[in-house]
Amino acid sequence: MLSDRTYMRDNYPRERASVLAWLISAIVAAFVLQLVFERILEMPGALEHYFGLSPSALRGGRVWSLATYSLLHDTRNLLHIVGNLLGLYFLGRVLLPVLGAKRFLGVYAAMVVTGGAVWAAVNWHLGGTVVGASAGVAGLFIIFACFYPDQPVTFLLFFILPVTLKPKHVAIAAVLIDLAGCVFYEVMGVPSPFGFAHSAHLGGMAAGWIYYRFVHEANWSLPLRRADIELPRWMKKGAKSAAPAAYQVNVGSPGDLRAEVDRILDKINSQGFGALTAEEKRMLDEAKDLLSRR
């Protein structure tokens, strides 16, 4: 029964707020502080100076701005923060169960920092300041497109016209647009007419693709070195018999099966579906087939 599972009991230590909720709350709180400093304390640009990303900030040793710039947004353009928050919410609610809380936060931070580093490198001699979470959101969309390339998604074009497209096509178009914007505007020292930090988007997208391609499904176990001294045959036979048995899921009885499924579901709840091994995924499929036959 569902009530027998540990995560369905009242004494189970559930999280009151997810990482996504805390991240969105931090961005909203930073935006409110920006408004307070600008309109009440009459200190416009104070937070942007210390926490926004700029070449001068990095030259001055404010390396934390590579991460904190993503919490700030343009107070003159409400669509800047609204668009980023909507993208972060809808993409985060899909990817958070897959990646798990710790990995989601780590990957998001890596995409933000990478996007900021790429922007700083492109604009090192041009100056300027960049704020916004768009590098992280762009990276999350690339990961989403890698997981679900052909899943139809409806976008609101200009927040009015609904358009249904496949994520892989939108991802390719976004990369091409930002690449063209970076080459024809940022590299040439001309402000983008769209108001985008194209190089920051490209850095976040690249970090998201690298994570999916080389980290998410990678096996990072170290290769075993071959022994320099070869054992005699009689010792090799003994070593074979003493080798530890490979891990197998214990499904000797219905109670064991239920306990194993509960353990796997708890692992998904805490670490995300991507943390499951091939054996654990197979066990979930067998349990689902068994329940469907009842």
Protein Blocks (a to p, Z undefined) as FASTA:
>chain_A
ZZlpmklpmklccdfbdfklmmmmmmmmmmmmmmmmmmmnopghklmmmmmccfklmmno
pamlmmmmmmpccfklmklmmmmmmmmmmmmmmmmmmnommlmmmmmmmmmmmmmmmmmm
mmmmngpadedjklmmmmmmmmmmmmmmmlccdddehhlaccdddfklmmmmmmmmmmmm
mmmmmmnopacfklpafklmmmmmmmmmmmmmmmmmpcfbdcddddfbdcdfklmmmmmm
mpccdddddffbfklmmmmmmmmmmmmmmnojklpcfklmmmmmmmmmmmmmZZ
